[in-house]
């Protein structure tokens, strides 16, 4: 990927991380891919903040992105707990 990915490259990278997270064979791999997604969402928030959209639309978009990031943060927390206690995921 280039230093300045196009939106299609960025979208492909996000979709790839989603696929890898859902297909992960180990808890540790799933943690890595969910963490990658959180990083992508942080970059997406920065892009929205720098955009020329109206402030209300920006706020709505950021709320939506943040909700997705929170889901993946919760997954990382859950998976980390599982890894630390050697539990079997359900």
Chimera marker file (.cmm) of the C-alpha trace (Angstrom):
<marker_set name="trace">
<marker id="1" x="0.000" y="0.000" z="0.000" r="1" g="1" b="0" radius="0.5"/>
<marker id="2" x="1.186" y="3.521" z="-0.732" r="1" g="1" b="0" radius="0.5"/>
<marker id="3" x="1.825" y="6.117" z="1.956" r="1" g="1" b="0" radius="0.5"/>
<marker id="4" x="-1.404" y="7.814" z="0.935" r="1" g="1" b="0" radius="0.5"/>
<marker id="5" x="-3.850" y="5.007" z="0.238" r="1" g="1" b="0" radius="0.5"/>
<marker id="6" x="-6.778" y="5.678" z="-2.027" r="1" g="1" b="0" radius="0.5"/>
<marker id="7" x="-10.215" y="5.100" z="-0.597" r="1" g="1" b="0" radius="0.5"/>
<marker id="8" x="-10.468" y="1.806" z="-2.512" r="1" g="1" b="0" radius="0.5"/>
<marker id="9" x="-7.130" y="0.594" z="-1.089" r="1" g="1" b="0" radius="0.5"/>
<marker id="10" x="-8.260" y="1.629" z="2.382" r="1" g="1" b="0" radius="0.5"/>
<marker id="11" x="-11.581" y="-0.177" z="1.919" r="1" g="1" b="0" radius="0.5"/>
<marker id="12" x="-9.815" y="-3.340" z="0.715" r="1" g="1" b="0" radius="0.5"/>
<marker id="13" x="-7.499" y="-3.226" z="3.729" r="1" g="1" b="0" radius="0.5"/>
<marker id="14" x="-10.451" y="-2.871" z="6.118" r="1" g="1" b="0" radius="0.5"/>
<marker id="15" x="-12.347" y="-5.707" z="4.452" r="1" g="1" b="0" radius="0.5"/>
<marker id="16" x="-9.248" y="-7.876" z="4.602" r="1" g="1" b="0" radius="0.5"/>
<marker id="17" x="-8.845" y="-7.174" z="8.336" r="1" g="1" b="0" radius="0.5"/>
<marker id="18" x="-12.534" y="-8.032" z="8.917" r="1" g="1" b="0" radius="0.5"/>
<marker id="19" x="-12.096" y="-11.292" z="7.020" r="1" g="1" b="0" radius="0.5"/>
<marker id="20" x="-8.915" y="-12.169" z="8.893" r="1" g="1" b="0" radius="0.5"/>
<marker id="21" x="-10.540" y="-11.365" z="12.245" r="1" g="1" b="0" radius="0.5"/>
<marker id="22" x="-13.487" y="-13.633" z="11.497" r="1" g="1" b="0" radius="0.5"/>
<marker id="23" x="-11.244" y="-16.428" z="10.141" r="1" g="1" b="0" radius="0.5"/>
<marker id="24" x="-8.555" y="-16.204" z="12.838" r="1" g="1" b="0" radius="0.5"/>
<marker id="25" x="-7.342" y="-19.610" z="13.998" r="1" g="1" b="0" radius="0.5"/>
<marker id="26" x="-6.033" y="-18.422" z="17.347" r="1" g="1" b="0" radius="0.5"/>
<marker id="27" x="-7.234" y="-15.961" z="19.960" r="1" g="1" b="0" radius="0.5"/>
<marker id="28" x="-3.973" y="-14.072" z="19.605" r="1" g="1" b="0" radius="0.5"/>
<marker id="29" x="-4.489" y="-13.663" z="15.843" r="1" g="1" b="0" radius="0.5"/>
<marker id="30" x="-8.034" y="-12.410" z="16.415" r="1" g="1" b="0" radius="0.5"/>
<marker id="31" x="-6.706" y="-9.834" z="18.889" r="1" g="1" b="0" radius="0.5"/>
<marker id="32" x="-4.223" y="-8.597" z="16.280" r="1" g="1" b="0" radius="0.5"/>
<marker id="33" x="-6.854" y="-8.248" z="13.540" r="1" g="1" b="0" radius="0.5"/>
<marker id="34" x="-9.430" y="-6.564" z="15.784" r="1" g="1" b="0" radius="0.5"/>
<marker id="35" x="-6.692" y="-4.162" z="16.911" r="1" g="1" b="0" radius="0.5"/>
<marker id="36" x="-5.908" y="-3.430" z="13.249" r="1" g="1" b="0" radius="0.5"/>
<marker id="37" x="-9.540" y="-2.552" z="12.703" r="1" g="1" b="0" radius="0.5"/>
<marker id="38" x="-9.449" y="-0.130" z="15.630" r="1" g="1" b="0" radius="0.5"/>
<marker id="39" x="-6.449" y="1.556" z="13.984" r="1" g="1" b="0" radius="0.5"/>
<marker id="40" x="-8.343" y="1.799" z="10.691" r="1" g="1" b="0" radius="0.5"/>
<marker id="41" x="-11.291" y="3.415" z="12.461" r="1" g="1" b="0" radius="0.5"/>
<marker id="42" x="-8.977" y="5.954" z="14.109" r="1" g="1" b="0" radius="0.5"/>
<marker id="43" x="-7.649" y="6.876" z="10.667" r="1" g="1" b="0" radius="0.5"/>
<marker id="44" x="-11.209" y="7.073" z="9.357" r="1" g="1" b="0" radius="0.5"/>
<marker id="45" x="-12.164" y="9.498" z="12.152" r="1" g="1" b="0" radius="0.5"/>
<marker id="46" x="-9.193" y="11.716" z="11.271" r="1" g="1" b="0" radius="0.5"/>
<marker id="47" x="-10.270" y="11.695" z="7.618" r="1" g="1" b="0" radius="0.5"/>
<marker id="48" x="-13.819" y="12.689" z="8.542" r="1" g="1" b="0" radius="0.5"/>
<marker id="49" x="-12.595" y="15.472" z="10.823" r="1" g="1" b="0" radius="0.5"/>
<marker id="50" x="-10.510" y="16.884" z="7.959" r="1" g="1" b="0" radius="0.5"/>
<marker id="51" x="-13.340" y="16.630" z="5.452" r="1" g="1" b="0" radius="0.5"/>
<marker id="52" x="-15.428" y="19.506" z="4.164" r="1" g="1" b="0" radius="0.5"/>
<marker id="53" x="-18.758" y="18.049" z="5.329" r="1" g="1" b="0" radius="0.5"/>
<marker id="54" x="-21.068" y="20.068" z="7.557" r="1" g="1" b="0" radius="0.5"/>
<marker id="55" x="-20.256" y="19.765" z="11.259" r="1" g="1" b="0" radius="0.5"/>
<marker id="56" x="-23.529" y="17.930" z="11.993" r="1" g="1" b="0" radius="0.5"/>
<marker id="57" x="-22.774" y="15.321" z="9.341" r="1" g="1" b="0" radius="0.5"/>
<marker id="58" x="-19.200" y="14.961" z="10.601" r="1" g="1" b="0" radius="0.5"/>
<marker id="59" x="-20.477" y="14.420" z="14.144" r="1" g="1" b="0" radius="0.5"/>
<marker id="60" x="-22.925" y="11.741" z="12.973" r="1" g="1" b="0" radius="0.5"/>
<marker id="61" x="-20.237" y="9.976" z="10.945" r="1" g="1" b="0" radius="0.5"/>
<marker id="62" x="-17.793" y="10.079" z="13.859" r="1" g="1" b="0" radius="0.5"/>
<marker id="63" x="-20.446" y="8.635" z="16.210" r="1" g="1" b="0" radius="0.5"/>
<marker id="64" x="-21.012" y="5.752" z="13.801" r="1" g="1" b="0" radius="0.5"/>
<marker id="65" x="-17.300" y="5.067" z="13.362" r="1" g="1" b="0" radius="0.5"/>
<marker id="66" x="-16.736" y="5.285" z="17.119" r="1" g="1" b="0" radius="0.5"/>
<marker id="67" x="-19.513" y="2.759" z="17.748" r="1" g="1" b="0" radius="0.5"/>
<marker id="68" x="-17.807" y="0.305" z="15.374" r="1" g="1" b="0" radius="0.5"/>
<marker id="69" x="-14.444" y="0.905" z="17.035" r="1" g="1" b="0" radius="0.5"/>
<marker id="70" x="-15.971" y="0.341" z="20.493" r="1" g="1" b="0" radius="0.5"/>
<marker id="71" x="-17.315" y="-3.027" z="19.355" r="1" g="1" b="0" radius="0.5"/>
<marker id="72" x="-13.826" y="-4.084" z="18.286" r="1" g="1" b="0" radius="0.5"/>
<marker id="73" x="-12.300" y="-2.719" z="21.511" r="1" g="1" b="0" radius="0.5"/>
<marker id="74" x="-14.797" y="-4.870" z="23.417" r="1" g="1" b="0" radius="0.5"/>
<marker id="75" x="-13.741" y="-7.862" z="21.307" r="1" g="1" b="0" radius="0.5"/>
<marker id="76" x="-10.072" y="-7.202" z="22.080" r="1" g="1" b="0" radius="0.5"/>
<marker id="77" x="-10.885" y="-6.984" z="25.799" r="1" g="1" b="0" radius="0.5"/>
<marker id="78" x="-12.894" y="-10.214" z="25.697" r="1" g="1" b="0" radius="0.5"/>
<marker id="79" x="-10.270" y="-12.061" z="23.679" r="1" g="1" b="0" radius="0.5"/>
<marker id="80" x="-7.490" y="-10.787" z="25.932" r="1" g="1" b="0" radius="0.5"/>
<marker id="81" x="-9.362" y="-12.107" z="28.970" r="1" g="1" b="0" radius="0.5"/>
<marker id="82" x="-9.778" y="-15.459" z="27.230" r="1" g="1" b="0" radius="0.5"/>
<marker id="83" x="-6.076" y="-15.601" z="26.337" r="1" g="1" b="0" radius="0.5"/>
<marker id="84" x="-4.976" y="-14.642" z="29.851" r="1" g="1" b="0" radius="0.5"/>
<marker id="85" x="-7.175" y="-17.250" z="31.564" r="1" g="1" b="0" radius="0.5"/>
<marker id="86" x="-6.691" y="-19.990" z="28.957" r="1" g="1" b="0" radius="0.5"/>
<marker id="87" x="-10.456" y="-20.303" z="28.491" r="1" g="1" b="0" radius="0.5"/>
<marker id="88" x="-12.027" y="-21.781" z="25.398" r="1" g="1" b="0" radius="0.5"/>
<marker id="89" x="-13.910" y="-19.216" z="23.278" r="1" g="1" b="0" radius="0.5"/>
<marker id="90" x="-17.602" y="-19.908" z="22.774" r="1" g="1" b="0" radius="0.5"/>
<link id1="1" id2="2" r="1" g="1" b="0" radius="0.2"/>
<link id1="2" id2="3" r="1" g="1" b="0" radius="0.2"/>
<link id1="3" id2="4" r="1" g="1" b="0" radius="0.2"/>
<link id1="4" id2="5" r="1" g="1" b="0" radius="0.2"/>
<link id1="5" id2="6" r="1" g="1" b="0" radius="0.2"/>
<link id1="6" id2="7" r="1" g="1" b="0" radius="0.2"/>
<link id1="7" id2="8" r="1" g="1" b="0" radius="0.2"/>
<link id1="8" id2="9" r="1" g="1" b="0" radius="0.2"/>
<link id1="9" id2="10" r="1" g="1" b="0" radius="0.2"/>
<link id1="10" id2="11" r="1" g="1" b="0" radius="0.2"/>
<link id1="11" id2="12" r="1" g="1" b="0" radius="0.2"/>
<link id1="12" id2="13" r="1" g="1" b="0" radius="0.2"/>
<link id1="13" id2="14" r="1" g="1" b="0" radius="0.2"/>
<link id1="14" id2="15" r="1" g="1" b="0" radius="0.2"/>
<link id1="15" id2="16" r="1" g="1" b="0" radius="0.2"/>
<link id1="16" id2="17" r="1" g="1" b="0" radius="0.2"/>
<link id1="17" id2="18" r="1" g="1" b="0" radius="0.2"/>
<link id1="18" id2="19" r="1" g="1" b="0" radius="0.2"/>
<link id1="19" id2="20" r="1" g="1" b="0" radius="0.2"/>
<link id1="20" id2="21" r="1" g="1" b="0" radius="0.2"/>
<link id1="21" id2="22" r="1" g="1" b="0" radius="0.2"/>
<link id1="22" id2="23" r="1" g="1" b="0" radius="0.2"/>
<link id1="23" id2="24" r="1" g="1" b="0" radius="0.2"/>
<link id1="24" id2="25" r="1" g="1" b="0" radius="0.2"/>
<link id1="25" id2="26" r="1" g="1" b="0" radius="0.2"/>
<link id1="26" id2="27" r="1" g="1" b="0" radius="0.2"/>
<link id1="27" id2="28" r="1" g="1" b="0" radius="0.2"/>
<link id1="28" id2="29" r="1" g="1" b="0" radius="0.2"/>
<link id1="29" id2="30" r="1" g="1" b="0" radius="0.2"/>
<link id1="30" id2="31" r="1" g="1" b="0" radius="0.2"/>
<link id1="31" id2="32" r="1" g="1" b="0" radius="0.2"/>
<link id1="32" id2="33" r="1" g="1" b="0" radius="0.2"/>
<link id1="33" id2="34" r="1" g="1" b="0" radius="0.2"/>
<link id1="34" id2="35" r="1" g="1" b="0" radius="0.2"/>
<link id1="35" id2="36" r="1" g="1" b="0" radius="0.2"/>
<link id1="36" id2="37" r="1" g="1" b="0" radius="0.2"/>
<link id1="37" id2="38" r="1" g="1" b="0" radius="0.2"/>
<link id1="38" id2="39" r="1" g="1" b="0" radius="0.2"/>
<link id1="39" id2="40" r="1" g="1" b="0" radius="0.2"/>
<link id1="40" id2="41" r="1" g="1" b="0" radius="0.2"/>
<link id1="41" id2="42" r="1" g="1" b="0" radius="0.2"/>
<link id1="42" id2="43" r="1" g="1" b="0" radius="0.2"/>
<link id1="43" id2="44" r="1" g="1" b="0" radius="0.2"/>
<link id1="44" id2="45" r="1" g="1" b="0" radius="0.2"/>
<link id1="45" id2="46" r="1" g="1" b="0" radius="0.2"/>
<link id1="46" id2="47" r="1" g="1" b="0" radius="0.2"/>
<link id1="47" id2="48" r="1" g="1" b="0" radius="0.2"/>
<link id1="48" id2="49" r="1" g="1" b="0" radius="0.2"/>
<link id1="49" id2="50" r="1" g="1" b="0" radius="0.2"/>
<link id1="50" id2="51" r="1" g="1" b="0" radius="0.2"/>
<link id1="51" id2="52" r="1" g="1" b="0" radius="0.2"/>
<link id1="52" id2="53" r="1" g="1" b="0" radius="0.2"/>
<link id1="53" id2="54" r="1" g="1" b="0" radius="0.2"/>
<link id1="54" id2="55" r="1" g="1" b="0" radius="0.2"/>
<link id1="55" id2="56" r="1" g="1" b="0" radius="0.2"/>
<link id1="56" id2="57" r="1" g="1" b="0" radius="0.2"/>
<link id1="57" id2="58" r="1" g="1" b="0" radius="0.2"/>
<link id1="58" id2="59" r="1" g="1" b="0" radius="0.2"/>
<link id1="59" id2="60" r="1" g="1" b="0" radius="0.2"/>
<link id1="60" id2="61" r="1" g="1" b="0" radius="0.2"/>
<link id1="61" id2="62" r="1" g="1" b="0" radius="0.2"/>
<link id1="62" id2="63" r="1" g="1" b="0" radius="0.2"/>
<link id1="63" id2="64" r="1" g="1" b="0" radius="0.2"/>
<link id1="64" id2="65" r="1" g="1" b="0" radius="0.2"/>
<link id1="65" id2="66" r="1" g="1" b="0" radius="0.2"/>
<link id1="66" id2="67" r="1" g="1" b="0" radius="0.2"/>
<link id1="67" id2="68" r="1" g="1" b="0" radius="0.2"/>
<link id1="68" id2="69" r="1" g="1" b="0" radius="0.2"/>
<link id1="69" id2="70" r="1" g="1" b="0" radius="0.2"/>
<link id1="70" id2="71" r="1" g="1" b="0" radius="0.2"/>
<link id1="71" id2="72" r="1" g="1" b="0" radius="0.2"/>
<link id1="72" id2="73" r="1" g="1" b="0" radius="0.2"/>
<link id1="73" id2="74" r="1" g="1" b="0" radius="0.2"/>
<link id1="74" id2="75" r="1" g="1" b="0" radius="0.2"/>
<link id1="75" id2="76" r="1" g="1" b="0" radius="0.2"/>
<link id1="76" id2="77" r="1" g="1" b="0" radius="0.2"/>
<link id1="77" id2="78" r="1" g="1" b="0" radius="0.2"/>
<link id1="78" id2="79" r="1" g="1" b="0" radius="0.2"/>
<link id1="79" id2="80" r="1" g="1" b="0" radius="0.2"/>
<link id1="80" id2="81" r="1" g="1" b="0" radius="0.2"/>
<link id1="81" id2="82" r="1" g="1" b="0" radius="0.2"/>
<link id1="82" id2="83" r="1" g="1" b="0" radius="0.2"/>
<link id1="83" id2="84" r="1" g="1" b="0" radius="0.2"/>
<link id1="84" id2="85" r="1" g="1" b="0" radius="0.2"/>
<link id1="85" id2="86" r="1" g="1" b="0" radius="0.2"/>
<link id1="86" id2="87" r="1" g="1" b="0" radius="0.2"/>
<link id1="87" id2="88" r="1" g="1" b="0" radius="0.2"/>
<link id1="88" id2="89" r="1" g="1" b="0" radius="0.2"/>
<link id1="89" id2="90" r="1" g="1" b="0" radius="0.2"/>
</marker_set>
